[in-house]
């Protein structure tokens, strides 16, 4: 941790900004071992360069961090740094025993890096102080640190933040990591220029109050950028289940396996604890600059087809094109089936207190009136109409899907 970050921090005990750094070991501008001490007597240890907030973090959040720590540890154990550097690949199904990474781009900018640059747009060039919520090992933090931001990154996974801090120190990037829940990180009001939270807020208990604290921390005119799990869909879950069943039968047996830690549960303890609360909470405080929705269950289809065709980059490129078409088709057939929301907001002088923008309703469409229907006959008619609409949508989507799948399966390659 760098002493230059101290003016942005507040004591979690008394919220005072009168903090001093007690140094035990220093590496360049980073304090690697020491204590951040408040005049009230409260002290926060700095361990391996990381500000340790775990003593005040709720057990459920600590356990969530332990699950994700194991996840990042497994990726690192096979030499993959994609969760640390967007230019590097990741292995999306390592937790299922498949260590194969995404293919590297044969030329030009790495795909994940280009996509993130496009999502952030001009926000990536603004500079100033950034806060990365649920940073993990810090792929977004390192991205911002290389573009002139000074970054505070917070995450409850010790293995992840320790790895990210070591790499930041090695590269001389202006990033300070804190290990704990975002609710335990006390910041000075209006001190942050850009807050980012990527695939993180649906893990945060008490999200409404946490977003309120983020609002306090962001300066007037500053921004927040969020990409998060918005809703779950029965229809898309069925597509994904079918895709994974095919992959387990047709692809996984053809590649070397990696030992799976059977002691870990299938998902982290706080997975989706605030599902559906992200957008309403953000709109309560921040003015909407942009918002969009998308499904994500098809994101791994090009990767799976690349493996199916013996790591063929030609097959990967074709599958990317057809997957984009498939996503559009399913979006037209099932507009209410969305999984992720991308939100850019601006901080005004006061909370925005606006309603969330119109969005596809999560899950299946509800054509019946709310509450208990007065006329049972009318209710039955509405249910029947809903079934007919679902049937028509499914028929339309199925025809297009079958054509695209036929194109994929008929693709021939000698590689």
Secondary structure, 3 states (H helix, E strand, C coil): CEHHHHHHECCCCCCCCCEEEEEEEEECCEEEEEEEEECCCCEEEEECCEEECHHHCCHHHHHHHHHHHHHHHHHHHCCCCCCCCCCCCCCCCHHHCECCCCCCCCCCCCHHHHHHHHHHHHHHHCCEEEEEECCCCCHHHHHHHCCCEEEEEEECCHHHHHHHHHHHHHHCCCEEEEECCHHHCCECCCCEEEEEEECCHHHCCCHHHHHHHHHHHEEEEEEEEEEEECCCCHHHHHHHHHHHHHHHHHCHHHCCECCCCCCCCCCCCCCCCCCCCHHHHHHHHCEEEEEEEECCCCCCHHHHHHHHCCCCHHHHHHHHHHHHHHHHHHHHHCCCCCCEEEEEEECCCCCCCCCCCCCCCCCCCCCCCCCCCCCHHHHHHHHHHHHHHHHHHHHHHHHHHHHHHHHHHCCCCCC
